[in-house]
């Protein structure tokens, strides 16, 4: 069990850990045992993650993956950021920067799930796949924190402005409809109706007002220039994934957000391009379409590991 395992195998092991916690049936357990037996690295990854899981029950997937990979966690902020629960590392404290755990959020979605919510103030909130938010509504304040993922929010007029917080910055809205996505190191805001004011967390003096038909990228230190809104940004709200001359590798990254398991491609086909509109309800059907549209074949080692390969290697 010495040495790190690959990122791919680590992700597979974490997926198995999550799936086996949900009343797994006998078929799923047989698939899991076959995965373990298929490669010594698989077994090594599983033994490592089981060892960690015995010591830290309830470990969230991001932290579990770091443990499986053998990556050291240095420093209090990194430990808290990876493990989520500060009590694991520093008893009696909550989360780094006061941020709540996504899995205990007021509203959240699983991988592949989308959810629409009517709020008490008349606003409408939609959560995309693998997303989490906290929400507080009162007569004198309206506040939402995006912890993870992507939302579309239609803000109804009210007595108080709507404040939206992210790790990279904040939004102030009176009445508007917008799409907001949290990436690892930045956010992307697209305004569909109304006006939204955005400011950077690290430099509150860096702010901009976006009108309908504009989008912007920002992080805690920088505010990009407003750009014309890409209509494909909000296509997920209608259950669609839109590709316009998109690299296959980038397309699979997007599709992977809705797919439970590892999804990737051979470097030899990564730069193939495709266009089209694809219904998100069935990722496996989309992959089958790729075999028709491109010179590729789908390699499915297990139900949780799928790779797009050259048709003729």
Residue pairs with C-beta under 8 A, 6 or more apart in sequence:
1 44
1 47
1 48
3 70
4 69
4 70
4 71
5 13
5 41
5 44
5 45
5 48
5 68
5 69
5 70
6 41
7 69
8 262
8 264
8 305
9 39
9 41
9 42
9 45
9 68
10 45
10 65
10 68
10 69
11 65
11 262
12 35
12 42
12 45
12 261
12 262
12 302
12 304
12 305
13 42
13 45
13 46
13 48
13 49
13 64
13 65
13 68
14 49
14 61
14 64
14 65
14 68
15 260
15 261
15 262
15 304
16 32
16 35
16 46
16 304
17 49
17 53
17 61
17 64
18 61
19 28
19 32
19 260
19 304
20 28
20 29
20 32
24 32
31 302
31 303
34 302
35 42
35 302
35 304
35 305
36 42
36 43
36 46
37 43
38 301
38 302
45 68
48 67
48 68
48 70
49 64
49 67
49 68
52 59
52 64
52 67
52 68
53 59
53 64
56 63
56 83
56 88
58 85
59 67
59 83
60 83
60 84
60 85
60 101
60 102
60 103
62 82
62 84
63 82
63 83
63 84
66 73
66 82
73 79
73 82
73 83
76 89
76 90
76 96
77 96
77 97
79 88
79 89
80 86
80 89
80 90
80 95
80 96
81 96
83 89
84 95
84 101
84 102
84 103
85 95
85 101
86 93
86 94
86 95
86 96
87 93
95 101
99 145
99 147
99 167
100 134
100 145
100 147
102 108
102 132
102 147
102 148
103 132
105 132
105 133
105 134
105 147
106 133
106 134
106 135
107 115
107 117
107 125
107 127
107 132
107 133
107 135
108 127
108 131
108 132
108 133
108 148
109 115
109 127
109 128
109 129
109 130
109 131
109 132
109 149
110 129
110 130
111 129
111 130
111 257
111 258
111 259
111 260
112 129
112 258
112 259
112 260
112 283
113 129
113 130
114 126
114 127
114 128
114 129
114 236
114 237
114 239
114 280
115 126
115 127
116 124
116 125
116 126
117 124
117 125
117 126
117 127
118 124
118 125
119 125
119 135
119 137
119 156
120 137
121 137
121 142
121 156
121 158
122 156
122 158
123 142
123 153
123 154
123 155
123 156
123 162
124 153
124 154
124 156
125 133
125 135
125 144
125 151
125 152
125 153
125 154
126 151
126 152
126 153
126 237
127 133
127 149
127 150
127 151
128 149
128 150
128 151
128 152
128 181
128 236
128 237
128 257
129 149
129 150
129 236
129 257
129 258
130 148
130 149
130 257
131 146
131 148
131 149
131 150
131 151
132 146
132 147
132 148
132 149
133 144
133 145
133 146
133 147
133 151
134 144
134 145
134 147
135 143
135 144
135 145
136 142
136 143
136 144
137 143
138 160
139 159
139 160
140 159
140 160
141 160
141 163
142 155
142 158
142 160
142 161
142 162
142 163
143 162
143 163
143 164
143 165
144 153
144 162
144 163
144 164
144 165
145 164
145 165
145 166
146 164
146 165
146 166
146 180
146 182
146 187
147 182
148 182
149 181
149 182
150 179
150 180
150 181
150 182
150 236
151 179
151 180
152 177
152 178
152 179
152 180
152 192
152 234
152 237
153 162
153 164
153 173
153 177
153 178
153 180
154 176
154 177
154 193
155 162
155 173
155 174
155 175
155 176
155 177
155 194
156 175
157 174
157 175
161 172
161 173
161 174
162 171
162 172
162 173
162 174
163 170
163 171
163 172
163 173
164 170
164 171
164 172
164 173
164 180
166 180
166 182
166 187
166 201
167 182
167 187
167 201
167 220
168 182
168 185
168 186
168 187
168 200
168 201
168 218
168 219
168 220
169 187
169 198
169 199
169 200
169 201
169 218
169 219
169 220
169 223
170 198
170 199
170 201
171 178
171 180
171 189
171 196
171 197
171 198
172 196
172 197
172 198
172 199
173 194
173 195
173 196
173 197
174 194
174 195
175 194
176 191
176 192
176 193
176 194
176 195
176 196
176 212
177 191
177 192
177 193
177 194
178 189
178 190
178 191
178 192
178 193
178 194
178 196
179 189
179 190
179 192
179 233
179 234
179 237
180 187
180 188
180 189
180 190
181 187
181 188
181 233
185 219
186 217
186 218
186 219
187 217
187 218
187 219
188 215
188 216
188 217
188 233
189 196
189 198
189 210
189 215
189 216
189 217
189 218
190 214
190 215
190 229
190 230
190 233
190 234
191 210
191 211
191 212
191 213
191 214
191 215
191 229
192 212
192 229
192 234
193 212
194 211
194 212
195 209
195 210
195 211
195 212
196 209
196 210
197 207
197 208
197 209
197 210
198 207
198 208
198 209
198 210
198 216
198 218
198 223
199 205
199 206
199 207
199 208
199 223
200 206
200 207
200 218
200 219
200 220
200 221
200 222
200 223
201 220
202 220
202 221
203 220
203 221
206 222
206 223
207 223
208 216
208 223
208 226
210 216
210 226
212 229
213 228
213 229
214 226
214 227
214 228
214 229
215 226
215 227
215 228
215 229
215 230
215 233
216 223
216 224
216 225
216 226
216 227
217 224
218 224
231 242
232 242
232 244
235 241
235 242
235 277
236 280
239 279
239 280
239 281
240 277
240 278
240 279
240 280
241 254
241 255
241 258
241 277
241 278
241 279
241 280
241 286
242 276
242 277
242 278
243 251
243 254
243 274
243 275
243 276
243 277
243 278
244 275
245 273
245 274
245 275
246 254
246 273
246 274
246 275
247 270
247 271
247 272
247 273
248 265
248 269
248 270
248 271
248 272
248 273
248 274
248 290
248 294
248 296
248 308
249 264
249 265
249 270
249 271
251 274
252 263
252 264
252 265
252 308
255 263
255 278
255 283
255 286
255 287
256 262
256 263
256 264
258 280
258 283
259 283
259 306
260 304
261 302
261 303
261 304
261 305
261 306
262 304
262 305
262 306
263 283
263 306
263 307
264 306
264 307
264 308
265 296
265 307
265 308
265 309
266 307
266 308
266 309
266 310
268 310
269 294
269 295
269 296
269 308
269 309
269 310
272 294
272 295
272 296
274 290
274 293
274 294
276 289
276 293
278 286
278 289
279 285
279 286
287 298
287 306
287 308
288 298
290 296
290 298
290 308
291 297
291 298
291 311
295 310
295 311
295 312
296 308
296 309
296 310
296 311
297 308
297 309
297 310
297 311
298 306
298 307
298 308
298 309
299 306
299 307
299 308
299 309
300 306
300 307
301 307
